[in-house]
Amino acid sequence: MWIVIALLAAGAVFGFLVRLATRPIRTLVHTLRVLLFALGVLILIIYFVVGGDVPDESRAELIPIIAAAFGAWLLTFVIPAVLGLLIGSRDRG
């Protein structure tokens, strides 16, 4: 069983490295998107699951962190789109 898991993990790492070599910017942006979204979801789960056991002041401190994680995740969509528009308009003009 461990060999199957190790082969799957090795295949995933190899696939990531091949994609990183062929499309570095796109791969890094997509990886950052996934990591930021996972971070936001993880903090949101902590807020709702563990939040009942902590004081309200501590729980309220998580709200800006959740907003920052999802805001950074949204920026990974907005910034490339804006750059694409700026580069595209410069090429047309």
Buried (B, 14 or more C-beta within 10 A) or exposed (E): EEEEEEEEEEEEEEEEEEBBEEEEEEBEBEBBBEBBBEBBBEBBEBBEEEBEEBEEEEBEEBEEBBEBBBEBBBBBEEEEEEEEEEEEEEEEE
